[in-house]
């Protein structure tokens, strides 16, 4: 059961990572010529507002599944990291926990900034909140994969 939940958590994390990365690059892009030939221009040329609801649902789902996994981390993975004297790995996971909580706190502001119809005055907030959440999601994903690599799914 635990291994299945770790896999589901990882798959939802990948979906969140893709959505938030796509939105972050799209929101930061200035409107380039319609459908330029380059891959990057097409990647950034999508409607970033289309991702906001999915990002909110995916972020909350990832944190919720992570909360179900947390007791096993504390009882199985963390003691292993401590016995192997891997304080840095344990420390980056502590940062991951904090960033997840801060991200949850930011979701209402993120939702308000992306609510339809998009208010032009909130453009800076949309860009800032999107990139903050994207940075948090990338950090959490990399740290989570690092710990799975070190210890395995328990």
C-alpha angles and dihedrals in degrees: 000000000000093000091049091051091049090052093048090047090051094048093049088047091055091051090050091047091053095046097047093044091050091048094045093054092042094050093048094050122097111226104279122198110295109280100346115199096249121096092227092054091051091045091054095038097079126103105270093198090067091070101051100089093044091050092051093049093044094047092050091045093050091050091046094051088045089054090056090050095046099085090055090049091053094047102036114018102034095053089050091052090049094048090051089049092239096150093154092057090049091047095052089051089054088054089049090056092051094047091051091054092046090048091054089051090051095051096086091052090046090050092049092050093051097041115127129283092045111230112219091218090065095057093104090048091049092050094044097045092045093052092044091052091044090053091049093048092049092048092048093047095050093045092047091051090047092055093046087052092050099044108009124224090308 
